[in-house]
Amino acid sequence: MEYQNNIDFARAQDQADELGSFRDRFLFPKKADGSNKVYFTGNSLGLQPKGSLDSLKVELDDWAKYGVDGHFEARNPWFSYHERFREPLAKIVGAKPLEVAAMGSLTANLHFLMVSFFNPKGKKCKILCEAKAFPSDQYALETQLKHYGLDPKENLIEVAPREGEYHLREEDIMDQIKANKDELALIMIGGVNYYSGQLMPMEAIAKLAQELDITVGFDLAHAAGNVELKLHDWGVDFAAWCSYKYLNSGPGSVAGIFVHEKHSQNAELDRFAGWWGVPAEDRFMMQPGYKPAEGADAWQLSNAPVLAMAVHKLALDIHNEAGMDRLLKKQKQLWGYTTYVLEEIAKENSGVQFEVITPESHGAQISLLLHGEGKELFNRISEKGVVVDWREPNVIRLAPTPLYNSFEDVYEFGKLISESLSN
Ligand SMILES: Cc1ncc(COP(=O)(O)O)c(C=O)c1O
């Protein structure tokens, strides 16, 4: 596509955008003049879907009306509330409904899954991850190792970008896995890197892991709802994600897990269990002795957080209505347009050096390394109503999100950057 950095071009793209109407289904933070801010932070916290209050009100009203009997008498009975998520989540992560569960929170879920899937034995006791993983993942991996008396310095293998580069090369990940194959008990990598926006070669990693008999799990915080996932077909052992980024379900909302079908009948797996993880018919029998439910449900510990889930369901339905294929097509166009606009600005302002450090393989996020003006530029565009985020030492992360961002947003973003530079 031939891009142009002008408002008419941007508006024409919006006119032709088959997902354009989805923008009206979200609530945008406003500038002082009442117009929408340029919200490019769906990689951090997705926007609130309109109708969230109504979805919440259904559950609040049923709670008021039925009290505890709402577990069975509510319009969406709370006893089986979690079952409503199997189909929509399965579509988003490329799984069978049996392989997913909406539950808990991301870091806690990663720990629970590692109880089952990180089993260090003898010299096969190491974990491989990406260097500079999101801190919560680093802490989770570090403390899992310590829990088994293993020194993270020796047992955590971090694959780093080469000198002067910002993202990982696929061959380097593969070489490290092969070089450590006899010692690796687990590969645990972020599907999309939170800092660079790099989409990791998950399929290739999972394939190699299976060939070498190494367990593989992914943190999909930045991947779920953002990139194509085929967790079942790829043979991934487990995965976990949050729902507040590209899944627009609200701050700290209920997260999700995937456990491959190949583990669904394995009652021998270690777990930290709770009463919601037993078969539905046994849940209120109050009998001793944990017996796992089939599939990912067995990892559930507690009864469903219905209020958080009310918004999650609405948000997933909107996402699925838009559909991953259409979202990916628009994501590509928005990405191309944004990087084009940035290049144009750099050309017009000699001395300004932006560098997109996100590689060709990516989701919605663009990580922009600022060589010249740094935090001051970020502060100036923030004051003008652009919502992006800053990561030390000098990176702006922005995510033109296909579900609700427009080409006009991108044009406006570029205009505000230009104005802020000339200040
Ligand atoms: C890649 C990644 N992992 C883990 C987390 C932590 O998530 P939570 O606080 O929901 O456990 C985040 C949060 O943004 C993240 O981006």
The ligand as a Tripos MOL2 file, in Angstrom:
@<TRIPOS>MOLECULE
LIG
   16    16     1     0     0
SMALL
NO_CHARGES

@<TRIPOS>ATOM
      1 C1          5.0050  -10.5920   30.1550 C.3       1 LIG1
      2 C2          4.3440  -10.3850   31.4800 C.ar      1 LIG1
      3 N1          4.4250  -11.3340   32.4140 N.ar      1 LIG1
      4 C3          3.8440  -11.1800   33.6260 C.ar      1 LIG1
      5 C4          3.1520  -10.0410   33.9480 C.ar      1 LIG1
      6 C5          2.5680   -9.9060   35.3110 C.3       1 LIG1
      7 O1          1.1950  -10.0310   35.2850 O.3       1 LIG1
      8 P1          0.3070  -10.1130   36.6050 P.3       1 LIG1
      9 O2          0.5980   -8.9020   37.4310 O.co2     1 LIG1
     10 O3         -1.0920  -10.0690   36.0860 O.co2     1 LIG1
     11 O4          0.6420  -11.3860   37.3000 O.co2     1 LIG1
     12 C6          3.0250   -9.0190   32.9900 C.ar      1 LIG1
     13 C7          2.2880   -7.7920   33.3010 C.2       1 LIG1
     14 O5          2.1670   -6.8720   32.5370 O.2       1 LIG1
     15 C8          3.6470   -9.1900   31.7330 C.ar      1 LIG1
     16 O6          3.6020   -8.2440   30.8000 O.3       1 LIG1
@<TRIPOS>BOND
     1     1     2 1
     2     2     3 ar
     3     2    15 ar
     4     3     4 ar
     5     4     5 ar
     6     5     6 1
     7     5    12 ar
     8     6     7 1
     9     7     8 1
    10     8     9 2
    11     8    10 1
    12     8    11 1
    13    12    13 1
    14    12    15 ar
    15    13    14 2
    16    15    16 1
@<TRIPOS>SUBSTRUCTURE
     1 LIG1         1 GROUP 0 **** ****
